[in-house]
């Protein structure tokens, strides 16, 4: 399933799988990451799983590129076994995330309703009716990319991005749905906001999500939002 392994700068390698967005390919990326972590290879400094690739940072003073590639190929031979008993197959976490789809959190819901010719209630119903796979974290620390949304909700990014999207805003763009971990510029269509902290640098594990998670959203009122947010900040 691995298509190529190559240098990525002077202290990283890029492992490319088949270049398409597919749950099975992403699962293989995560399985390989898990297996490499379990092997505790000296010299590896970080690993970043994406839709169909895995970036691995390493210290050349500790492990040479050629040796690292050889070790990874050996690990991959076992890690990419799709047998259910394979310990590298990730145990999937199921996360239920509350979202308030009311103003002032639903910045683009009304506009999207008009563009799609769908009642806001139907958009909310569609968005909360399915389970999304977390394919990757990226763009900024903790930004979570999930998919796929149903075709009725697929939409373009905003023509003029916002200079500031509030933290924990839930948006859609293309076939993806995602959550802004911190306040930042951004062009996704914002449907609502979760009261949960997506990124908390004060915690040992600062990210609420990890690649491979399965996520469902459920709708809450403004009063419920305020209550959950207060509890989450304690």
mmCIF file of the C-alpha atoms, coordinates in Angstrom:
data_MODEL
# 
_entry.id   MODEL 
# 
loop_
_atom_site.group_PDB 
_atom_site.id 
_atom_site.type_symbol 
_atom_site.label_atom_id 
_atom_site.label_alt_id 
_atom_site.label_comp_id 
_atom_site.label_asym_id 
_atom_site.label_entity_id 
_atom_site.label_seq_id 
_atom_site.pdbx_PDB_ins_code 
_atom_site.Cartn_x 
_atom_site.Cartn_y 
_atom_site.Cartn_z 
_atom_site.occupancy 
_atom_site.B_iso_or_equiv 
_atom_site.pdbx_formal_charge 
_atom_site.auth_seq_id 
_atom_site.auth_comp_id 
_atom_site.auth_asym_id 
_atom_site.auth_atom_id 
_atom_site.pdbx_PDB_model_num 
ATOM 1   C CA . UNK A 1 1   ? 0.000   0.000  0.000  1.00 0.00 ? 1   UNK A CA 1 
ATOM 2   C CA . UNK A 1 2   ? 3.008   2.315  0.492  1.00 0.00 ? 2   UNK A CA 1 
ATOM 3   C CA . UNK A 1 3   ? 3.806   4.037  -2.792 1.00 0.00 ? 3   UNK A CA 1 
ATOM 4   C CA . UNK A 1 4   ? 6.999   5.886  -1.873 1.00 0.00 ? 4   UNK A CA 1 
ATOM 5   C CA . UNK A 1 5   ? 9.364   6.827  0.961  1.00 0.00 ? 5   UNK A CA 1 
ATOM 6   C CA . UNK A 1 6   ? 11.535  9.882  0.390  1.00 0.00 ? 6   UNK A CA 1 
ATOM 7   C CA . UNK A 1 7   ? 13.467  12.629 2.107  1.00 0.00 ? 7   UNK A CA 1 
ATOM 8   C CA . UNK A 1 8   ? 11.357  15.592 3.200  1.00 0.00 ? 8   UNK A CA 1 
ATOM 9   C CA . UNK A 1 9   ? 13.854  18.342 3.957  1.00 0.00 ? 9   UNK A CA 1 
ATOM 10  C CA . UNK A 1 10  ? 17.009  17.381 5.842  1.00 0.00 ? 10  UNK A CA 1 
ATOM 11  C CA . UNK A 1 11  ? 15.436  15.949 9.015  1.00 0.00 ? 11  UNK A CA 1 
ATOM 12  C CA . UNK A 1 12  ? 12.217  14.250 7.925  1.00 0.00 ? 12  UNK A CA 1 
ATOM 13  C CA . UNK A 1 13  ? 10.897  11.594 5.607  1.00 0.00 ? 13  UNK A CA 1 
ATOM 14  C CA . UNK A 1 14  ? 7.575   11.472 3.797  1.00 0.00 ? 14  UNK A CA 1 
ATOM 15  C CA . UNK A 1 15  ? 5.778   8.155  3.369  1.00 0.00 ? 15  UNK A CA 1 
ATOM 16  C CA . UNK A 1 16  ? 3.159   8.341  0.629  1.00 0.00 ? 16  UNK A CA 1 
ATOM 17  C CA . UNK A 1 17  ? 0.320   5.881  0.296  1.00 0.00 ? 17  UNK A CA 1 
ATOM 18  C CA . UNK A 1 18  ? -2.092  5.814  -2.633 1.00 0.00 ? 18  UNK A CA 1 
ATOM 19  C CA . UNK A 1 19  ? -2.986  9.471  -3.169 1.00 0.00 ? 19  UNK A CA 1 
ATOM 20  C CA . UNK A 1 20  ? -6.686  9.545  -2.565 1.00 0.00 ? 20  UNK A CA 1 
ATOM 21  C CA . UNK A 1 21  ? -8.959  10.162 0.406  1.00 0.00 ? 21  UNK A CA 1 
ATOM 22  C CA . UNK A 1 22  ? -10.175 6.767  1.506  1.00 0.00 ? 22  UNK A CA 1 
ATOM 23  C CA . UNK A 1 23  ? -10.936 5.404  5.019  1.00 0.00 ? 23  UNK A CA 1 
ATOM 24  C CA . UNK A 1 24  ? -8.931  2.218  4.428  1.00 0.00 ? 24  UNK A CA 1 
ATOM 25  C CA . UNK A 1 25  ? -5.852  4.149  3.283  1.00 0.00 ? 25  UNK A CA 1 
ATOM 26  C CA . UNK A 1 26  ? -6.090  6.515  6.244  1.00 0.00 ? 26  UNK A CA 1 
ATOM 27  C CA . UNK A 1 27  ? -6.451  3.525  8.578  1.00 0.00 ? 27  UNK A CA 1 
ATOM 28  C CA . UNK A 1 28  ? -3.217  2.116  7.123  1.00 0.00 ? 28  UNK A CA 1 
ATOM 29  C CA . UNK A 1 29  ? -1.450  5.439  7.752  1.00 0.00 ? 29  UNK A CA 1 
ATOM 30  C CA . UNK A 1 30  ? -2.546  5.366  11.388 1.00 0.00 ? 30  UNK A CA 1 
ATOM 31  C CA . UNK A 1 31  ? -1.661  1.664  11.793 1.00 0.00 ? 31  UNK A CA 1 
ATOM 32  C CA . UNK A 1 32  ? 1.865   2.356  10.570 1.00 0.00 ? 32  UNK A CA 1 
ATOM 33  C CA . UNK A 1 33  ? 2.208   5.326  12.920 1.00 0.00 ? 33  UNK A CA 1 
ATOM 34  C CA . UNK A 1 34  ? 1.060   3.172  15.859 1.00 0.00 ? 34  UNK A CA 1 
ATOM 35  C CA . UNK A 1 35  ? 3.523   0.417  14.986 1.00 0.00 ? 35  UNK A CA 1 
ATOM 36  C CA . UNK A 1 36  ? 6.450   2.831  14.682 1.00 0.00 ? 36  UNK A CA 1 
ATOM 37  C CA . UNK A 1 37  ? 5.539   4.380  18.033 1.00 0.00 ? 37  UNK A CA 1 
ATOM 38  C CA . UNK A 1 38  ? 5.406   0.921  19.618 1.00 0.00 ? 38  UNK A CA 1 
ATOM 39  C CA . UNK A 1 39  ? 8.862   0.131  18.229 1.00 0.00 ? 39  UNK A CA 1 
ATOM 40  C CA . UNK A 1 40  ? 10.361  3.147  20.092 1.00 0.00 ? 40  UNK A CA 1 
ATOM 41  C CA . UNK A 1 41  ? 13.003  3.864  17.453 1.00 0.00 ? 41  UNK A CA 1 
ATOM 42  C CA . UNK A 1 42  ? 15.784  6.099  18.755 1.00 0.00 ? 42  UNK A CA 1 
ATOM 43  C CA . UNK A 1 43  ? 16.096  9.339  16.806 1.00 0.00 ? 43  UNK A CA 1 
ATOM 44  C CA . UNK A 1 44  ? 12.492  9.830  15.726 1.00 0.00 ? 44  UNK A CA 1 
ATOM 45  C CA . UNK A 1 45  ? 11.376  13.310 16.816 1.00 0.00 ? 45  UNK A CA 1 
ATOM 46  C CA . UNK A 1 46  ? 7.771   13.518 15.593 1.00 0.00 ? 46  UNK A CA 1 
ATOM 47  C CA . UNK A 1 47  ? 5.147   11.864 13.411 1.00 0.00 ? 47  UNK A CA 1 
ATOM 48  C CA . UNK A 1 48  ? 2.308   13.573 11.560 1.00 0.00 ? 48  UNK A CA 1 
ATOM 49  C CA . UNK A 1 49  ? -0.378  11.365 9.977  1.00 0.00 ? 49  UNK A CA 1 
ATOM 50  C CA . UNK A 1 50  ? -2.414  12.916 7.159  1.00 0.00 ? 50  UNK A CA 1 
ATOM 51  C CA . UNK A 1 51  ? -5.111  11.681 4.786  1.00 0.00 ? 51  UNK A CA 1 
ATOM 52  C CA . UNK A 1 52  ? -2.794  9.434  2.794  1.00 0.00 ? 52  UNK A CA 1 
ATOM 53  C CA . UNK A 1 53  ? 0.714   10.122 4.047  1.00 0.00 ? 53  UNK A CA 1 
ATOM 54  C CA . UNK A 1 54  ? 2.876   9.979  7.157  1.00 0.00 ? 54  UNK A CA 1 
ATOM 55  C CA . UNK A 1 55  ? 5.599   12.513 7.865  1.00 0.00 ? 55  UNK A CA 1 
ATOM 56  C CA . UNK A 1 56  ? 8.337   11.386 10.263 1.00 0.00 ? 56  UNK A CA 1 
ATOM 57  C CA . UNK A 1 57  ? 10.926  13.712 11.733 1.00 0.00 ? 57  UNK A CA 1 
ATOM 58  C CA . UNK A 1 58  ? 14.263  12.276 12.803 1.00 0.00 ? 58  UNK A CA 1 
ATOM 59  C CA . UNK A 1 59  ? 17.654  13.314 14.159 1.00 0.00 ? 59  UNK A CA 1 
ATOM 60  C CA . UNK A 1 60  ? 20.350  12.376 11.601 1.00 0.00 ? 60  UNK A CA 1 
ATOM 61  C CA . UNK A 1 61  ? 22.952  12.380 14.372 1.00 0.00 ? 61  UNK A CA 1 
ATOM 62  C CA . UNK A 1 62  ? 21.095  9.511  16.056 1.00 0.00 ? 62  UNK A CA 1 
ATOM 63  C CA . UNK A 1 63  ? 19.814  7.472  13.108 1.00 0.00 ? 63  UNK A CA 1 
ATOM 64  C CA . UNK A 1 64  ? 20.802  7.639  9.444  1.00 0.00 ? 64  UNK A CA 1 
ATOM 65  C CA . UNK A 1 65  ? 18.178  8.042  6.711  1.00 0.00 ? 65  UNK A CA 1 
ATOM 66  C CA . UNK A 1 66  ? 18.968  4.719  5.023  1.00 0.00 ? 66  UNK A CA 1 
ATOM 67  C CA . UNK A 1 67  ? 18.757  2.798  8.303  1.00 0.00 ? 67  UNK A CA 1 
ATOM 68  C CA . UNK A 1 68  ? 15.496  4.490  9.277  1.00 0.00 ? 68  UNK A CA 1 
ATOM 69  C CA . UNK A 1 69  ? 13.911  3.649  5.916  1.00 0.00 ? 69  UNK A CA 1 
ATOM 70  C CA . UNK A 1 70  ? 15.018  0.008  6.238  1.00 0.00 ? 70  UNK A CA 1 
ATOM 71  C CA . UNK A 1 71  ? 13.524  -0.241 9.737  1.00 0.00 ? 71  UNK A CA 1 
ATOM 72  C CA . UNK A 1 72  ? 10.257  1.391  8.635  1.00 0.00 ? 72  UNK A CA 1 
ATOM 73  C CA . UNK A 1 73  ? 9.896   -1.023 5.715  1.00 0.00 ? 73  UNK A CA 1 
ATOM 74  C CA . UNK A 1 74  ? 10.361  -3.945 8.095  1.00 0.00 ? 74  UNK A CA 1 
ATOM 75  C CA . UNK A 1 75  ? 7.741   -2.552 10.489 1.00 0.00 ? 75  UNK A CA 1 
ATOM 76  C CA . UNK A 1 76  ? 5.328   -1.800 7.635  1.00 0.00 ? 76  UNK A CA 1 
ATOM 77  C CA . UNK A 1 77  ? 5.388   -5.420 6.468  1.00 0.00 ? 77  UNK A CA 1 
ATOM 78  C CA . UNK A 1 78  ? 3.592   -6.398 9.687  1.00 0.00 ? 78  UNK A CA 1 
ATOM 79  C CA . UNK A 1 79  ? 1.791   -3.159 10.550 1.00 0.00 ? 79  UNK A CA 1 
ATOM 80  C CA . UNK A 1 80  ? -0.210  -3.067 7.339  1.00 0.00 ? 80  UNK A CA 1 
ATOM 81  C CA . UNK A 1 81  ? -1.642  -6.529 7.860  1.00 0.00 ? 81  UNK A CA 1 
ATOM 82  C CA . UNK A 1 82  ? -5.408  -5.920 7.799  1.00 0.00 ? 82  UNK A CA 1 
ATOM 83  C CA . UNK A 1 83  ? -6.150  -8.896 10.055 1.00 0.00 ? 83  UNK A CA 1 
ATOM 84  C CA . UNK A 1 84  ? -8.456  -7.836 12.903 1.00 0.00 ? 84  UNK A CA 1 
ATOM 85  C CA . UNK A 1 85  ? -6.045  -9.376 15.419 1.00 0.00 ? 85  UNK A CA 1 
ATOM 86  C CA . UNK A 1 86  ? -3.255  -7.054 14.312 1.00 0.00 ? 86  UNK A CA 1 
ATOM 87  C CA . UNK A 1 87  ? -2.388  -4.967 17.422 1.00 0.00 ? 87  UNK A CA 1 
ATOM 88  C CA . UNK A 1 88  ? -1.505  -1.990 15.232 1.00 0.00 ? 88  UNK A CA 1 
ATOM 89  C CA . UNK A 1 89  ? -5.088  -1.626 14.073 1.00 0.00 ? 89  UNK A CA 1 
ATOM 90  C CA . UNK A 1 90  ? -6.275  1.337  16.122 1.00 0.00 ? 90  UNK A CA 1 
ATOM 91  C CA . UNK A 1 91  ? -9.103  0.921  18.612 1.00 0.00 ? 91  UNK A CA 1 
ATOM 92  C CA . UNK A 1 92  ? -11.497 3.584  17.419 1.00 0.00 ? 92  UNK A CA 1 
ATOM 93  C CA . UNK A 1 93  ? -12.701 6.156  19.937 1.00 0.00 ? 93  UNK A CA 1 
ATOM 94  C CA . UNK A 1 94  ? -16.312 7.295  19.630 1.00 0.00 ? 94  UNK A CA 1 
ATOM 95  C CA . UNK A 1 95  ? -16.782 10.978 20.529 1.00 0.00 ? 95  UNK A CA 1 
ATOM 96  C CA . UNK A 1 96  ? -20.069 12.862 20.836 1.00 0.00 ? 96  UNK A CA 1 
ATOM 97  C CA . UNK A 1 97  ? -19.585 16.612 20.460 1.00 0.00 ? 97  UNK A CA 1 
ATOM 98  C CA . UNK A 1 98  ? -22.223 19.198 21.461 1.00 0.00 ? 98  UNK A CA 1 
ATOM 99  C CA . UNK A 1 99  ? -22.746 22.082 19.027 1.00 0.00 ? 99  UNK A CA 1 
ATOM 100 C CA . UNK A 1 100 ? -24.904 25.173 19.344 1.00 0.00 ? 100 UNK A CA 1 
ATOM 101 C CA . UNK A 1 101 ? -26.340 26.049 15.927 1.00 0.00 ? 101 UNK A CA 1 
ATOM 102 C CA . UNK A 1 102 ? -27.982 29.265 17.189 1.00 0.00 ? 102 UNK A CA 1 
ATOM 103 C CA . UNK A 1 103 ? -26.865 32.869 16.829 1.00 0.00 ? 103 UNK A CA 1 
ATOM 104 C CA . UNK A 1 104 ? -24.388 34.318 17.592 1.00 0.00 ? 104 UNK A CA 1 
ATOM 105 C CA . UNK A 1 105 ? -22.480 31.063 17.023 1.00 0.00 ? 105 UNK A CA 1 
ATOM 106 C CA . UNK A 1 106 ? -23.968 30.059 13.650 1.00 0.00 ? 106 UNK A CA 1 
ATOM 107 C CA . UNK A 1 107 ? -22.196 32.718 11.596 1.00 0.00 ? 107 UNK A CA 1 
ATOM 108 C CA . UNK A 1 108 ? -22.994 31.303 8.139  1.00 0.00 ? 108 UNK A CA 1 
ATOM 109 C CA . UNK A 1 109 ? -25.972 29.046 8.723  1.00 0.00 ? 109 UNK A CA 1 
ATOM 110 C CA . UNK A 1 110 ? -28.570 31.473 7.374  1.00 0.00 ? 110 UNK A CA 1 
ATOM 111 C CA . UNK A 1 111 ? -26.503 32.337 4.300  1.00 0.00 ? 111 UNK A CA 1 
ATOM 112 C CA . UNK A 1 112 ? -25.820 28.659 3.624  1.00 0.00 ? 112 UNK A CA 1 
ATOM 113 C CA . UNK A 1 113 ? -29.543 27.947 3.981  1.00 0.00 ? 113 UNK A CA 1 
ATOM 114 C CA . UNK A 1 114 ? -30.288 30.490 1.275  1.00 0.00 ? 114 UNK A CA 1 
ATOM 115 C CA . UNK A 1 115 ? -27.475 29.292 -0.987 1.00 0.00 ? 115 UNK A CA 1 
ATOM 116 C CA . UNK A 1 116 ? -28.447 25.641 -0.682 1.00 0.00 ? 116 UNK A CA 1 
ATOM 117 C CA . UNK A 1 117 ? -32.195 26.333 -0.630 1.00 0.00 ? 117 UNK A CA 1 
ATOM 118 C CA . UNK A 1 118 ? -32.448 24.198 2.492  1.00 0.00 ? 118 UNK A CA 1 
ATOM 119 C CA . UNK A 1 119 ? -34.134 25.150 5.769  1.00 0.00 ? 119 UNK A CA 1 
ATOM 120 C CA . UNK A 1 120 ? -31.659 25.725 8.589  1.00 0.00 ? 120 UNK A CA 1 
ATOM 121 C CA . UNK A 1 121 ? -33.329 22.916 10.528 1.00 0.00 ? 121 UNK A CA 1 
ATOM 122 C CA . UNK A 1 122 ? -32.588 20.489 7.693  1.00 0.00 ? 122 UNK A CA 1 
ATOM 123 C CA . UNK A 1 123 ? -28.948 21.545 7.521  1.00 0.00 ? 123 UNK A CA 1 
ATOM 124 C CA . UNK A 1 124 ? -28.595 20.960 11.254 1.00 0.00 ? 124 UNK A CA 1 
ATOM 125 C CA . UNK A 1 125 ? -30.372 17.613 10.960 1.00 0.00 ? 125 UNK A CA 1 
ATOM 126 C CA . UNK A 1 126 ? -28.080 16.483 8.148  1.00 0.00 ? 126 UNK A CA 1 
ATOM 127 C CA . UNK A 1 127 ? -24.932 17.657 9.953  1.00 0.00 ? 127 UNK A CA 1 
ATOM 128 C CA . UNK A 1 128 ? -25.869 15.820 13.155 1.00 0.00 ? 128 UNK A CA 1 
ATOM 129 C CA . UNK A 1 129 ? -27.192 12.644 11.544 1.00 0.00 ? 129 UNK A CA 1 
ATOM 130 C CA . UNK A 1 130 ? -23.945 10.976 10.519 1.00 0.00 ? 130 UNK A CA 1 
ATOM 131 C CA . UNK A 1 131 ? -20.655 9.779  11.958 1.00 0.00 ? 131 UNK A CA 1 
ATOM 132 C CA . UNK A 1 132 ? -17.463 11.479 10.775 1.00 0.00 ? 132 UNK A CA 1 
ATOM 133 C CA . UNK A 1 133 ? -13.983 10.029 10.654 1.00 0.00 ? 133 UNK A CA 1 
ATOM 134 C CA . UNK A 1 134 ? -11.120 12.196 11.909 1.00 0.00 ? 134 UNK A CA 1 
ATOM 135 C CA . UNK A 1 135 ? -8.655  11.956 9.050  1.00 0.00 ? 135 UNK A CA 1 
ATOM 136 C CA . UNK A 1 136 ? -5.994  14.305 10.359 1.00 0.00 ? 136 UNK A CA 1 
ATOM 137 C CA . UNK A 1 137 ? -5.049  17.277 12.509 1.00 0.00 ? 137 UNK A CA 1 
ATOM 138 C CA . UNK A 1 138 ? -3.349  20.146 10.733 1.00 0.00 ? 138 UNK A CA 1 
ATOM 139 C CA . UNK A 1 139 ? -3.414  23.726 9.418  1.00 0.00 ? 139 UNK A CA 1 
ATOM 140 C CA . UNK A 1 140 ? -2.881  24.865 13.026 1.00 0.00 ? 140 UNK A CA 1 
ATOM 141 C CA . UNK A 1 141 ? -2.366  22.918 16.285 1.00 0.00 ? 141 UNK A CA 1 
ATOM 142 C CA . UNK A 1 142 ? -5.468  20.820 16.846 1.00 0.00 ? 142 UNK A CA 1 
ATOM 143 C CA . UNK A 1 143 ? -7.503  21.800 13.775 1.00 0.00 ? 143 UNK A CA 1 
ATOM 144 C CA . UNK A 1 144 ? -9.484  18.665 13.035 1.00 0.00 ? 144 UNK A CA 1 
ATOM 145 C CA . UNK A 1 145 ? -10.369 17.550 9.503  1.00 0.00 ? 145 UNK A CA 1 
ATOM 146 C CA . UNK A 1 146 ? -13.343 15.171 9.359  1.00 0.00 ? 146 UNK A CA 1 
ATOM 147 C CA . UNK A 1 147 ? -15.365 13.674 6.564  1.00 0.00 ? 147 UNK A CA 1 
ATOM 148 C CA . UNK A 1 148 ? -17.168 13.070 4.517  1.00 0.00 ? 148 UNK A CA 1 
ATOM 149 C CA . UNK A 1 149 ? -20.231 15.259 4.727  1.00 0.00 ? 149 UNK A CA 1 
ATOM 150 C CA . UNK A 1 150 ? -23.208 14.318 2.564  1.00 0.00 ? 150 UNK A CA 1 
ATOM 151 C CA . UNK A 1 151 ? -23.183 15.849 -0.913 1.00 0.00 ? 151 UNK A CA 1 
ATOM 152 C CA . UNK A 1 152 ? -26.205 18.087 -0.161 1.00 0.00 ? 152 UNK A CA 1 
ATOM 153 C CA . UNK A 1 153 ? -24.024 20.114 2.216  1.00 0.00 ? 153 UNK A CA 1 
ATOM 154 C CA . UNK A 1 154 ? -20.845 20.305 0.154  1.00 0.00 ? 154 UNK A CA 1 
ATOM 155 C CA . UNK A 1 155 ? -19.890 23.945 -0.317 1.00 0.00 ? 155 UNK A CA 1 
ATOM 156 C CA . UNK A 1 156 ? -17.051 26.262 -1.230 1.00 0.00 ? 156 UNK A CA 1 
ATOM 157 C CA . UNK A 1 157 ? -14.983 28.203 1.244  1.00 0.00 ? 157 UNK A CA 1 
ATOM 158 C CA . UNK A 1 158 ? -15.919 31.831 1.711  1.00 0.00 ? 158 UNK A CA 1 
ATOM 159 C CA . UNK A 1 159 ? -14.777 34.129 -1.101 1.00 0.00 ? 159 UNK A CA 1 
ATOM 160 C CA . UNK A 1 160 ? -13.386 36.532 1.506  1.00 0.00 ? 160 UNK A CA 1 
ATOM 161 C CA . UNK A 1 161 ? -12.066 34.673 4.565  1.00 0.00 ? 161 UNK A CA 1 
ATOM 162 C CA . UNK A 1 162 ? -12.767 36.073 8.005  1.00 0.00 ? 162 UNK A CA 1 
ATOM 163 C CA . UNK A 1 163 ? -9.900  37.763 9.799  1.00 0.00 ? 163 UNK A CA 1 
ATOM 164 C CA . UNK A 1 164 ? -11.014 36.073 13.005 1.00 0.00 ? 164 UNK A CA 1 
ATOM 165 C CA . UNK A 1 165 ? -13.017 32.889 13.412 1.00 0.00 ? 165 UNK A CA 1 
ATOM 166 C CA . UNK A 1 166 ? -13.833 32.256 17.100 1.00 0.00 ? 166 UNK A CA 1 
ATOM 167 C CA . UNK A 1 167 ? -12.231 29.271 18.800 1.00 0.00 ? 167 UNK A CA 1 
ATOM 168 C CA . UNK A 1 168 ? -14.288 26.046 18.761 1.00 0.00 ? 168 UNK A CA 1 
ATOM 169 C CA . UNK A 1 169 ? -16.291 27.142 15.699 1.00 0.00 ? 169 UNK A CA 1 
ATOM 170 C CA . UNK A 1 170 ? -17.636 24.206 13.701 1.00 0.00 ? 170 UNK A CA 1 
ATOM 171 C CA . UNK A 1 171 ? -17.545 24.647 9.944  1.00 0.00 ? 171 UNK A CA 1 
ATOM 172 C CA . UNK A 1 172 ? -17.787 22.908 6.599  1.00 0.00 ? 172 UNK A CA 1 
ATOM 173 C CA . UNK A 1 173 ? -15.830 23.313 3.379  1.00 0.00 ? 173 UNK A CA 1 
ATOM 174 C CA . UNK A 1 174 ? -15.825 21.073 0.349  1.00 0.00 ? 174 UNK A CA 1 
ATOM 175 C CA . UNK A 1 175 ? -16.675 17.580 1.564  1.00 0.00 ? 175 UNK A CA 1 
ATOM 176 C CA . UNK A 1 176 ? -15.169 18.154 5.022  1.00 0.00 ? 176 UNK A CA 1 
ATOM 177 C CA . UNK A 1 177 ? -16.326 19.357 8.408  1.00 0.00 ? 177 UNK A CA 1 
ATOM 178 C CA . UNK A 1 178 ? -13.902 20.704 10.970 1.00 0.00 ? 178 UNK A CA 1 
ATOM 179 C CA . UNK A 1 179 ? -13.415 22.671 14.168 1.00 0.00 ? 179 UNK A CA 1 
ATOM 180 C CA . UNK A 1 180 ? -11.197 25.707 14.751 1.00 0.00 ? 180 UNK A CA 1 
ATOM 181 C CA . UNK A 1 181 ? -9.108  25.027 17.883 1.00 0.00 ? 181 UNK A CA 1 
ATOM 182 C CA . UNK A 1 182 ? -8.197  28.667 18.482 1.00 0.00 ? 182 UNK A CA 1 
ATOM 183 C CA . UNK A 1 183 ? -9.351  32.056 17.212 1.00 0.00 ? 183 UNK A CA 1 
ATOM 184 C CA . UNK A 1 184 ? -7.766  32.564 13.801 1.00 0.00 ? 184 UNK A CA 1 
ATOM 185 C CA . UNK A 1 185 ? -8.368  33.718 10.243 1.00 0.00 ? 185 UNK A CA 1 
ATOM 186 C CA . UNK A 1 186 ? -10.351 31.234 8.188  1.00 0.00 ? 186 UNK A CA 1 
ATOM 187 C CA . UNK A 1 187 ? -12.705 30.712 5.290  1.00 0.00 ? 187 UNK A CA 1 
ATOM 188 C CA . UNK A 1 188 ? -14.850 27.725 6.234  1.00 0.00 ? 188 UNK A CA 1 
ATOM 189 C CA . UNK A 1 189 ? -18.631 28.127 6.412  1.00 0.00 ? 189 UNK A CA 1 
ATOM 190 C CA . UNK A 1 190 ? -19.435 28.300 10.142 1.00 0.00 ? 190 UNK A CA 1 
ATOM 191 C CA . UNK A 1 191 ? -22.521 26.335 11.207 1.00 0.00 ? 191 UNK A CA 1 
ATOM 192 C CA . UNK A 1 192 ? -22.151 26.697 14.962 1.00 0.00 ? 192 UNK A CA 1 
ATOM 193 C CA . UNK A 1 193 ? -19.790 26.335 17.895 1.00 0.00 ? 193 UNK A CA 1 
ATOM 194 C CA . UNK A 1 194 ? -18.967 23.691 20.479 1.00 0.00 ? 194 UNK A CA 1 
ATOM 195 C CA . UNK A 1 195 ? -18.507 24.703 24.126 1.00 0.00 ? 195 UNK A CA 1 
ATOM 196 C CA . UNK A 1 196 ? -15.631 22.216 24.456 1.00 0.00 ? 196 UNK A CA 1 
ATOM 197 C CA . UNK A 1 197 ? -11.983 23.220 24.260 1.00 0.00 ? 197 UNK A CA 1 
ATOM 198 C CA . UNK A 1 198 ? -10.467 21.604 21.204 1.00 0.00 ? 198 UNK A CA 1 
ATOM 199 C CA . UNK A 1 199 ? -6.905  22.593 22.062 1.00 0.00 ? 199 UNK A CA 1 
ATOM 200 C CA . UNK A 1 200 ? -5.637  23.131 25.591 1.00 0.00 ? 200 UNK A CA 1 
ATOM 201 C CA . UNK A 1 201 ? -1.846  23.611 25.793 1.00 0.00 ? 201 UNK A CA 1 
ATOM 202 C CA . UNK A 1 202 ? -2.017  23.379 29.587 1.00 0.00 ? 202 UNK A CA 1 
ATOM 203 C CA . UNK A 1 203 ? -2.859  19.664 29.425 1.00 0.00 ? 203 UNK A CA 1 
ATOM 204 C CA . UNK A 1 204 ? -0.369  16.832 28.994 1.00 0.00 ? 204 UNK A CA 1 
ATOM 205 C CA . UNK A 1 205 ? -2.343  15.783 25.908 1.00 0.00 ? 205 UNK A CA 1 
ATOM 206 C CA . UNK A 1 206 ? -3.468  19.157 24.535 1.00 0.00 ? 206 UNK A CA 1 
ATOM 207 C CA . UNK A 1 207 ? -5.680  17.815 21.721 1.00 0.00 ? 207 UNK A CA 1 
ATOM 208 C CA . UNK A 1 208 ? -9.269  16.666 22.181 1.00 0.00 ? 208 UNK A CA 1 
ATOM 209 C CA . UNK A 1 209 ? -9.155  14.636 18.953 1.00 0.00 ? 209 UNK A CA 1 
ATOM 210 C CA . UNK A 1 210 ? -6.729  12.234 17.361 1.00 0.00 ? 210 UNK A CA 1 
ATOM 211 C CA . UNK A 1 211 ? -6.579  10.821 13.854 1.00 0.00 ? 211 UNK A CA 1 
ATOM 212 C CA . UNK A 1 212 ? -8.845  7.793  13.537 1.00 0.00 ? 212 UNK A CA 1 
ATOM 213 C CA . UNK A 1 213 ? -11.534 8.962  15.963 1.00 0.00 ? 213 UNK A CA 1 
ATOM 214 C CA . UNK A 1 214 ? -15.189 8.734  14.963 1.00 0.00 ? 214 UNK A CA 1 
ATOM 215 C CA . UNK A 1 215 ? -17.272 11.794 15.795 1.00 0.00 ? 215 UNK A CA 1 
ATOM 216 C CA . UNK A 1 216 ? -20.952 12.605 15.932 1.00 0.00 ? 216 UNK A CA 1 
ATOM 217 C CA . UNK A 1 217 ? -22.418 16.034 16.672 1.00 0.00 ? 217 UNK A CA 1 
ATOM 218 C CA . UNK A 1 218 ? -25.571 16.794 18.607 1.00 0.00 ? 218 UNK A CA 1 
ATOM 219 C CA . UNK A 1 219 ? -27.454 20.066 18.820 1.00 0.00 ? 219 UNK A CA 1 
ATOM 220 C CA . UNK A 1 220 ? -27.676 22.085 22.051 1.00 0.00 ? 220 UNK A CA 1 
ATOM 221 C CA . UNK A 1 221 ? -29.303 25.379 23.028 1.00 0.00 ? 221 UNK A CA 1 
ATOM 222 C CA . UNK A 1 222 ? -27.501 28.579 23.967 1.00 0.00 ? 222 UNK A CA 1 
ATOM 223 C CA . UNK A 1 223 ? -28.257 27.964 27.644 1.00 0.00 ? 223 UNK A CA 1 
ATOM 224 C CA . UNK A 1 224 ? -26.796 24.460 27.389 1.00 0.00 ? 224 UNK A CA 1 
ATOM 225 C CA . UNK A 1 225 ? -23.759 25.885 25.607 1.00 0.00 ? 225 UNK A CA 1 
ATOM 226 C CA . UNK A 1 226 ? -23.077 28.324 28.443 1.00 0.00 ? 226 UNK A CA 1 
ATOM 227 C CA . UNK A 1 227 ? -23.481 25.596 31.072 1.00 0.00 ? 227 UNK A CA 1 
ATOM 228 C CA . UNK A 1 228 ? -21.182 23.086 29.328 1.00 0.00 ? 228 UNK A CA 1 
ATOM 229 C CA . UNK A 1 229 ? -18.576 25.749 28.562 1.00 0.00 ? 229 UNK A CA 1 
ATOM 230 C CA . UNK A 1 230 ? -18.478 26.752 32.221 1.00 0.00 ? 230 UNK A CA 1 
ATOM 231 C CA . UNK A 1 231 ? -18.080 23.133 33.330 1.00 0.00 ? 231 UNK A CA 1 
ATOM 232 C CA . UNK A 1 232 ? -15.394 22.446 30.721 1.00 0.00 ? 232 UNK A CA 1 
ATOM 233 C CA . UNK A 1 233 ? -13.336 25.418 31.925 1.00 0.00 ? 233 UNK A CA 1 
ATOM 234 C CA . UNK A 1 234 ? -13.302 24.302 35.564 1.00 0.00 ? 234 UNK A CA 1 
# 
